[in-house]
């Protein structure tokens, strides 16, 4: 979970690992290894691998820890600090350390499919938050990001009943969840029909029904870049009506830029996720609203599902391979209740 621990990871080449031993069926060998804990009484070892470092993942880590304690399994959370290379290194290291179950939020599912398939041969593998639908993962735990994006787009329309100029901010677009979330926002704002396969280029200027989306800016999880993007958008578009931040850390950076430009409260802010600064902004009225996932349950349910899979108990597993944990909208009217519940989840029991 701590970035300093990454430097201590020891990576053994996967090819040597995969072809070691006499088994001619790596999938069967991996399945047998993954089920060892269930058959010999050893504590099951489960890892939850995020796609970066953010307050969102701190909440998920709390869910992982709680499930580990409740189910009496060894559950850990690992957060890559340098993007896809770190995530790849973490996954490779986990395969060498006897982990039986892995939940991962893939950064680039298309280009990571081969690695994910290797992992799926050796452990019980699921995805959480962001999916890799073309891989051999067993289940996906999360929400429908396109529908959640459309919910966010509806918040924009609430904030701008007469239309206006909008800029979208997001960490990266390589992730499956990011693509779908952003597209849902755009389609809802512009009044389009539902089509999760649609994709508008980030630099495209899109207009309809009195709304003008002037672009989408990415930062690759670089906070300094994220804030610079917000500052640049305010300078380039003096008539900007609304800023939409789609990763947890984007809205706080937007608020900082707005405060420095003395435009806080003048430019509408619509958010995603539940960063403290975002919730505080909703309470104060400087943020119109946010769409929240349930990262705590992403973490908890991931450990719960992997524990069940390792025990051979899939009775309640959905045939769709998708475990839906729906998103919801937080506005000024329900933010206090939501924040109190979140605080309770993050407070260690006495």
C-alpha positions in Angstrom: 0.0 0.0 0.0 2.8 2.4 0.8 4.8 3.7 -2.2 8.1 3.1 -0.5 7.4 -0.7 -0.4 7.5 -0.8 -4.2 11.2 -0.4 -4.3 11.5 -3.6 -2.3 9.6 -5.7 -4.8 11.6 -8.6 -6.2 10.5 -9.5 -9.7 11.3 -13.0 -11.0 10.8 -13.3 -14.8 7.5 -14.7 -15.7 8.7 -17.1 -18.3 11.0 -18.9 -15.8 8.1 -19.1 -13.4 5.6 -20.3 -15.9 7.7 -23.1 -17.3 9.2 -24.3 -14.0 8.2 -27.8 -12.9 6.9 -30.7 -14.8 3.3 -29.7 -15.3 2.2 -29.6 -18.9 -1.0 -27.8 -17.9 -0.2 -24.4 -16.4 -3.9 -23.6 -16.0 -4.5 -26.8 -13.9 -1.3 -26.2 -12.0 -2.3 -22.6 -11.2 -5.8 -23.7 -10.1 -4.3 -26.3 -7.8 -2.0 -23.8 -6.3 -4.8 -21.3 -5.8 -6.9 -23.9 -4.0 -4.1 -25.1 -1.7 -5.3 -22.8 1.2 -8.8 -24.2 1.0 -7.7 -27.8 1.2 -4.9 -27.7 3.8 -6.3 -25.2 6.3 -3.7 -22.5 5.7 -4.7 -18.9 5.8 -5.8 -17.7 2.4 -3.7 -14.9 0.8 -5.5 -12.3 -1.2 -4.3 -9.1 -2.8 -6.2 -6.1 -4.0 -4.2 -4.1 -6.6 -5.4 -0.5 -7.4 -4.7 1.5 -10.5 -3.0 4.4 -8.6 -2.8 6.3 -5.4 -5.9 8.3 -4.4 -8.3 8.9 -1.5 -10.7 6.6 -3.4 -8.3 3.7 -3.0 -7.7 4.5 0.7 -11.4 3.9 1.2 -11.2 0.6 -0.8 -8.3 -0.5 1.3 -10.4 0.0 4.4 -12.9 -2.4 2.9 -10.2 -4.9 2.1 -8.9 -4.8 5.7 -12.4 -5.2 7.2 -13.2 -8.2 5.0 -9.8 -9.8 5.8 -10.6 -9.4 9.5 -14.2 -10.7 9.2 -13.2 -13.7 7.1 -9.9 -14.4 8.7 -7.9 -14.2 5.5 -4.6 -12.4 4.8 -5.8 -9.5 2.7 -3.5 -6.7 1.5 -3.9 -3.6 -0.7 -1.1 -2.5 -3.1 -1.1 0.8 -4.9 1.1 1.5 -7.9 2.6 5.0 -7.8 4.0 5.1 -11.4 1.3 3.8 -13.5 1.2 0.7 -15.7 4.9 -0.3 -15.1 4.4 -0.4 -11.3 1.1 -2.3 -11.7 2.8 -4.9 -13.9 5.6 -5.3 -11.4 3.2 -5.7 -8.5 1.2 -8.4 -10.3 4.4 -10.3 -11.3 5.7 -10.1 -7.8 2.4 -11.4 -6.3 2.6 -14.5 -8.6 5.9 -15.3 -7.1 4.8 -14.9 -3.5 2.1 -17.5 -3.2 -0.9 -15.2 -3.4 -4.0 -17.3 -4.1 -6.4 -14.6 -5.2 -6.0 -11.2 -6.8 -8.5 -8.4 -7.5 -7.1 -5.8 -9.8 -8.2 -2.5 -11.4 -6.4 -2.7 -14.8 -4.8 0.5 -16.0 -4.8 -0.5 -19.7 -6.9 -3.6 -20.1 -6.3 -4.1 -23.8 -2.5 -4.1 -23.5 -2.6 -5.9 -20.2 -4.7 -8.8 -21.3 -1.8 -11.2 -21.8 -0.5 -10.6 -18.3 -3.9 -10.9 -16.8 -4.4 -14.2 -18.6 -1.1 -15.5 -17.2 -2.3 -14.4 -13.7 -5.7 -16.1 -14.3 -3.9 -19.4 -15.0 -2.2 -19.3 -11.6 -4.6 -17.7 -9.2 -8.2 -16.8 -8.8 -8.4 -13.4 -10.7 -11.1 -10.9 -10.7 -11.3 -7.2 -11.7 -12.7 -4.4 -9.5 -13.6 -0.8 -10.4 -12.3 -1.0 -14.0 -12.8 -4.2 -16.0 -10.8 -6.1 -18.6 -13.7 -7.9 -20.4 -11.5 -9.6 -23.0 -9.3 -11.3 -20.3 -9.8 -14.5 -18.5 -10.8 -12.8 -15.2 -13.6 -14.7 -13.4 -15.7 -11.7 -12.3 -15.9 -8.0 -12.4 -17.0 -6.0 -9.3 -18.0 -2.4 -9.8 -20.7 -0.4 -11.5 -21.8 0.4 -15.0 -19.5 3.4 -15.6 -21.4 4.5 -18.7 -24.6 4.8 -16.7 -22.8 6.5 -13.8 -21.4 8.9 -16.4 -24.8 9.7 -17.6 -25.8 10.4 -14.0 -22.9 12.9 -13.8 -24.1 14.5 -17.0 -27.5 15.0 -15.5 -25.9 16.9 -12.6 -24.2 19.2 -15.1 -27.6 19.9 -16.6 -29.0 20.7 -13.2 -26.1 23.0 -12.5 -26.5 24.8 -15.9 -30.3 24.8 -16.6 -29.7 27.4 -19.4 -26.7 25.6 -20.9 -23.1 26.8 -21.0 -19.4 26.0 -21.7 -17.9 22.9 -20.1 -14.5 21.4 -19.7 -14.0 17.8 -18.6 -11.0 16.6 -16.5 -9.9 13.0 -16.0 -6.7 11.1 -15.1 -6.4 8.9 -18.1 -8.6 7.4 -20.9 -6.8 4.1 -21.3 -8.9 2.6 -18.5 -12.2 0.9 -19.5 -14.0 2.7 -16.7 -12.6 6.1 -17.6 -13.7 5.8 -21.3 -17.2 4.7 -20.4 -17.6 7.3 -17.6 -16.6 10.2 -19.8 -18.7 9.1 -22.7 -21.7 8.8 -20.5 -21.2 12.4 -19.2 -20.9 13.7 -22.8 -23.9 11.8 -24.1 -26.2 12.9 -21.3 -25.2 16.5 -21.6 -25.8 16.5 -25.3 -29.1 14.6 -25.1 -27.9 11.6 -27.0 -29.3 8.1 -27.0 -27.5 5.5 -24.9 -24.5 4.0 -26.6 -21.6 2.9 -24.4 -19.5 2.0 -27.5 -19.5 5.6 -28.7 -16.2 7.5 -28.3 -15.6 11.2 -28.9 -12.0 12.3 -29.3 -10.7 14.2 -26.3 -9.9 17.4 -28.3 -13.3 17.5 -30.0 -15.5 20.5 -29.4 -19.1 19.2 -29.0 -22.3 21.3 -29.1 -26.0 20.6 -28.7 -29.0 22.0 -26.8 -27.2 25.1 -25.6 -24.2 23.2 -24.2 -20.6 23.4 -25.5 -18.0 20.9 -24.4 -14.7 22.4 -25.3 -12.5 19.3 -24.6 -11.3 16.7 -22.2 -7.9 17.1 -20.4 -6.0 14.2 -19.0 -3.1 14.2 -16.4 -2.0 10.6 -16.0 -2.4 10.8 -12.2 0.1 13.7 -12.1 -1.4 16.1 -9.5 0.7 19.0 -10.7 -0.4 18.4 -14.3 -4.0 18.1 -13.1 -4.0 21.5 -11.4 -2.2 23.1 -14.4 -4.9 21.7 -16.6 -7.5 23.4 -14.5 -5.6 26.7 -14.5 -5.0 26.6 -18.2 -8.7 25.9 -18.9 -9.8 28.9 -16.8 -7.3 31.1 -18.7 -8.1 29.9 -22.1 -11.9 29.9 -21.7 -12.9 33.0 -19.7 -16.6 32.2 -20.3 -16.2 28.7 -18.8 -19.5 27.8 -17.1 -18.7 24.4 -15.6 -15.7 22.1 -14.8 -16.4 18.4 -14.5 -13.8 16.2 -12.6 -14.1 12.5 -13.2 -11.4 11.0 -11.0 -11.4 11.5 -7.2 -8.5 13.9 -7.1 -9.6 16.1 -10.0 -12.3 18.2 -8.3 -10.1 19.3 -5.4 -7.5 20.5 -7.9 -10.2 22.3 -9.8 -11.3 24.0 -6.6 -7.8 25.1 -5.8 -7.5 26.6 -9.3 -10.8 28.3 -9.0 -10.0 29.8 -5.6 -6.7 31.2 -6.9 -8.5 32.7 -10.0 -11.2 34.2 -7.6 -13.8 32.3 -9.5 -14.9 29.9 -6.7 -18.7 29.8 -6.8 -18.8 31.6 -10.2 -17.9 28.5 -12.3 -20.0 25.5 -11.5 -18.2 22.3 -10.3 -19.5 18.8 -10.9 -17.5 15.9 -9.5 -17.0 12.2 -9.3 -16.1 10.2 -6.1 -16.0 11.3 -2.5 -12.8 13.2 -1.8 -13.1 15.2 1.5 -12.6 18.5 -0.4 -15.4 17.6 -2.8 -17.8 16.7 0.0 -16.9 19.9 1.9 -17.4 21.9 -1.4 -20.9 20.4 -1.7 -21.8 21.4 1.9 -20.5 24.9 1.2 -22.2 25.2 -2.2 -19.0 25.5 -4.3 -19.6 22.1 -5.7 -23.0 21.3 -7.2 -22.8 17.6 -6.6 -20.9 14.4 -7.1 -21.5 10.8 -8.3 -20.1 8.4 -5.8 -19.2 4.8 -6.2 -18.7 2.5 -3.2 -15.0 1.8 -3.0 -15.3 0.4 0.5 -17.6 -2.3 -0.9 -15.4 -2.8 -3.9 -12.6 -3.8 -1.5 -14.8 -5.8 0.9 -16.7 -7.7 -1.8 -13.5 -8.5 -3.7 -12.1 -10.2 -0.7 -15.4 -11.9 0.1 -15.7 -13.2 -3.5 -12.1 -14.4 -3.8 -12.5 -16.2 -0.4 -15.6 -17.9 -1.7 -13.9 -18.9 -5.0 -10.9 -20.3 -3.1 -13.3 -22.3 -1.0 -15.1 -23.7 -4.0 -18.3 -21.9 -3.1 -19.8 -20.2 -6.2 -23.5 -20.9 -5.5 -24.4 -17.2 -5.3 -22.1 -16.0 -8.2 -24.1 -14.3 -11.0 -24.0 -15.9 -14.4 -23.3 -12.5 -15.9 -19.9 -12.4 -14.2 -20.7 -8.8 -13.2 -21.4 -7.9 -9.6 -23.1 -4.5 -9.7 -22.5 -2.0 -6.9 -24.6 1.0 -8.1 -23.5 4.6 -8.1 -25.5 7.4 -6.5 -25.7 11.1 -6.6 -24.7 13.3 -3.7 -26.0 16.8 -3.4 -26.2 19.4 -0.6 -29.3 17.7 0.8 -27.7 14.3 1.5 -24.0 15.1 1.8 -23.9 15.3 5.6 -25.4 11.8 6.0 -23.1 10.4 3.4 -20.0 11.9 4.9 -20.9 10.6 8.4 -21.4 7.1 7.1 -18.1 7.3 5.2 -16.3 8.5 8.3 -17.7 5.6 10.3 -16.4 3.1 7.8 -12.9 4.6 7.9 -12.7 4.8 11.7 -11.0 1.8 13.2 -13.1 0.0 15.8 -12.0 0.6 19.4 
